[in-house]
Amino acid sequence: MIVAIDGPAGAGKSTVARALAERLGFRYLDTGAMYRALTWLALERGIPLEEADRLAALATDAPVTFEGSRVRIGGSDVTAAIREPRIDRAVPVVARHGAVRTVMRGRQRELADEGSAVIEGRDIGTVVAPEAGVKVYLVADAAERARRRMHDRPGLGADALATDLRLRDASDAAQMRPAADAELIDTTELGIAEVVDRIEQLVRARQPA
């Protein structure tokens, strides 16, 4: 079974998806990390982030792989490096290229075909895995999203984080819409365990007896 978890930055996707995957014994796939890994590799190799065709070729030649919670690309473990502020700033430029998204979506489908997984991103339930057994769209109010991002990125100030969220939302606008059959969950006042519990109930209800 594929569990698709979508939503904007700061809604809790990564934390919830990781915890849910662990509870269910499913693989965890962070599609945002794939774009971050590609961005890191492009910067390392000096490829201009505006050159969509070169970035798409790079994504084809150096597919992202996951080893448990570790993220690898081009022979490097980039799990920590892709969370640096420079990647935060650059990844929206890379992710908006249609040619890049085409390659990445193909790779995401390949990973999804390997077995049961919790996949989180922006367009999993609508584009990457429209046949997912469970689709969830997480939301949270802007203030709470900013607070969570500040916790995750302590090196950035409040103003920088607010600007980052606005830019991310604008960049992701084309992808950020829930699937028609997605369960909408507002996480603003919910703890991680509460959200995971709700999604687990959906999964258990739809699994074969």
C-alpha positions, -999 to +999 in steps of 0.1 A: +000+000+000+011+036-007+002+063+017+004+098+001+009+127+025+009+162+008+007+197+021+027+230+024+060+236+042+056+235+079+024+215+080+042+186+096+045+162+066+081+150+072+077+144+109+043+127+106+053+106+075+085+094+092+067+084+124+038+067+105+062+047+083+080+035+114+048+025+131+035+007+100+068-009+090+066+009+056+094+026+038+096+064+041+102+084+010+107+122+013+103+136-023+113+170-011+147+155-001+151+144-037+149+179-050+172+191-023+197+164-031+197+174-068+201+210-058+231+201-037+247+181-065+242+209-090+258+234-067+287+211-061+293+206-098+287+243-107+257+237-128+236+269-131+202+264-114+184+282-143+195+256-168+166+231-167+179+207-193+212+203-176+195+198-143+171+172-158+201+153-173+219+154-140+188+140-123+187+112-148+224+104-146+225+106-108+192+092-094+185+098-057+185+067-035+173+061+001+190+038+026+167+038+056+166+075+067+198+083+047+197+102+014+223+096-013+231+111-047+262+108-069+280+085-045+276+110-015+255+108+017+238+142+017+213+136+045+226+165+066+239+187+038+205+191+021+191+208+052+216+237+050+201+273+045+218+276+011+198+246-001+166+261+014+172+292-007+181+274-039+157+244-041+126+263-052+145+274-083+153+238-092+119+223-083+100+247-105+116+234-138+091+212-156+119+190-171+133+184-137+099+175-122+093+150-150+125+131-143+119+133-105+083+120-108+095+091-128+120+082-102+095+086-074+072+062-092+100+037-095+106+039-057+069+036-050+067+004-071+092-012-047+066-019-021+045-004+007+056+031+015+046+065+031+055+091+005+054+128+014+056+158-009+035+184-027+017+164-055+019+128-044-018+121-043-026+140-075+003+132-098+030+108-085+007+082-070-029+090-078-038+053-071-025+055-035-045+035-010-046+064+014-042+101+006-038+128+033-034+165+029-020+183+060-025+220+066-017+244+095-021+281+101+007+304+090+019+313+125+022+276+135+040+267+103+065+295+108+071+284+144+078+248+133+101+260+106+120+281+131+124+250+153+138+231+123+160+259+110+173+277+142+199+295+121+174+316+103+156+346+119+119+351+121+117+375+092+138+353+070+116+323+078+084+342+070+098+353+037+110+317+030+075+304+037+059+330+013+084+321-014+079+284-009+041+287-011+043+308-042+067+284-059+046+254-049+012+269-057+008+249-089+014+216-070-002+224-037-038+212-040-053+182-023-065+152-043-103+150-045-103+119-023-077+131+002-084+133+039-078+169+050-062+172+085-055+206+102-024+200+123-023+234+139-034+222+174-026+185+171+004+167+184+024+144+161+010+112+177-026+124+172-020+130+135-002+097+131-031+079+149-057+094+126-038+084+095-030+049+109-068+044+114-073+053+077-046+028+066-059+000+088-095+005+076-084+002+039-060-027+043-073-062+033-086-082+062 
